[in-house]
Amino acid sequence: MEGLDKKSSSVRQIIIRTSDQLQAGELSLIEVTPAEKKAAKTRLDTVRKKRRERYAKKK
């Protein structure tokens, strides 16, 4: 993250996505409850779906 504006929306997005990946079990540095894992996975799936839809529109 060096050299990036800490207030940048892209930095915030990376932090949120990494946090969700950790909670969903895709990255394992911390332990989470099954409910936290499910909620994080749902958020990740939603973000990925929106990203795929945006990408499909650009083609």
LUMTIZA-729147 format. One record per residue (C-alpha): residue number from 1; residue in three letters; x, y, z. Coordinates in steps of 0.2 Angstrom, whole numbers, plus 2048, in hexadecimal, padded with zeros to 3 digits. Example, Ala and Ser with C-alpha at 12.3 -4.5 7.8 and 13.67 -1.06 7.14 Angstrom:
2
+-----+--------+-----+-----+-----+
! num ! residu !   x !   y !   z !
+-----+--------+-----+-----+-----+
!   1 !    ala ! 83E ! 7EA ! 827 !
!   2 !    ser ! 844 ! 7FB ! 824 !
+-----+--------+-----+-----+-----+
***
This chain:
59
+-----+--------+-----+-----+-----+
! num ! residu !   x !   y !   z !
+-----+--------+-----+-----+-----+
!   1 !    met ! 800 ! 800 ! 800 !
!   2 !    glu ! 80F ! 80B ! 800 !
!   3 !    gly ! 80E ! 81B ! 7F6 !
!   4 !    leu ! 7FA ! 81A ! 7F5 !
!   5 !    asp ! 7F0 ! 827 ! 7FD !
!   6 !    lys ! 7E9 ! 81F ! 80D !
!   7 !    lys ! 7D8 ! 828 ! 80B !
!   8 !    ser ! 7D7 ! 820 ! 7F9 !
!   9 !    ser ! 7C7 ! 816 ! 7F6 !
!  10 !    ser ! 7D1 ! 809 ! 7EE !
!  11 !    val ! 7DB ! 806 ! 7FE !
!  12 !    arg ! 7CB ! 805 ! 808 !
!  13 !    gln ! 7C4 ! 7F8 ! 7FC !
!  14 !    ile ! 7D4 ! 7EE ! 7FD !
!  15 !    ile ! 7D3 ! 7EE ! 810 !
!  16 !    ile ! 7C1 ! 7E9 ! 810 !
!  17 !    arg ! 7C3 ! 7DB ! 803 !
!  18 !    thr ! 7D2 ! 7D4 ! 80D !
!  19 !    ser ! 7C8 ! 7D5 ! 81D !
!  20 !    asp ! 7B9 ! 7CC ! 815 !
!  21 !    gln ! 7C5 ! 7BF ! 80D !
!  22 !    leu ! 7CC ! 7BC ! 81F !
!  23 !    gln ! 7BB ! 7BA ! 827 !
!  24 !    ala ! 7B5 ! 7AF ! 818 !
!  25 !    gly ! 7C3 ! 7A3 ! 81B !
!  26 !    glu ! 7CB ! 7A6 ! 80A !
!  27 !    leu ! 7DA ! 7AD ! 814 !
!  28 !    ser ! 7DD ! 7A7 ! 826 !
!  29 !    leu ! 7E6 ! 7B2 ! 832 !
!  30 !    ile ! 7D8 ! 7B3 ! 83F !
!  31 !    glu ! 7CA ! 7A8 ! 845 !
!  32 !    val ! 7B8 ! 7AD ! 842 !
!  33 !    thr ! 7A7 ! 7A7 ! 846 !
!  34 !    pro ! 79D ! 79D ! 839 !
!  35 !    ala ! 791 ! 7AC ! 839 !
!  36 !    glu ! 79F ! 7B8 ! 835 !
!  37 !    lys ! 7A6 ! 7AD ! 828 !
!  38 !    lys ! 795 ! 7AC ! 81F !
!  39 !    ala ! 792 ! 7BE ! 820 !
!  40 !    ala ! 7A4 ! 7C2 ! 819 !
!  41 !    lys ! 7A1 ! 7B5 ! 80B !
!  42 !    thr ! 791 ! 7BD ! 806 !
!  43 !    arg ! 799 ! 7CE ! 805 !
!  44 !    leu ! 7A7 ! 7C8 ! 7FA !
!  45 !    asp ! 79B ! 7BF ! 7EF !
!  46 !    thr ! 791 ! 7CF ! 7ED !
!  47 !    val ! 7A0 ! 7D9 ! 7E9 !
!  48 !    arg ! 7A7 ! 7CC ! 7DD !
!  49 !    lys ! 796 ! 7CB ! 7D4 !
!  50 !    lys ! 795 ! 7DE ! 7D2 !
!  51 !    arg ! 7A7 ! 7DF ! 7CB !
!  52 !    arg ! 7A3 ! 7D1 ! 7BE !
!  53 !    glu ! 794 ! 7DA ! 7B9 !
!  54 !    arg ! 79E ! 7EB ! 7B7 !
!  55 !    tyr ! 7AB ! 7E1 ! 7AD !
!  56 !    ala ! 79E ! 7D9 ! 7A2 !
!  57 !    lys ! 797 ! 7EA ! 79E !
!  58 !    lys ! 7A8 ! 7F1 ! 798 !
!  59 !    lys ! 7AA ! 7E4 ! 78B !
+-----+--------+-----+-----+-----+
***
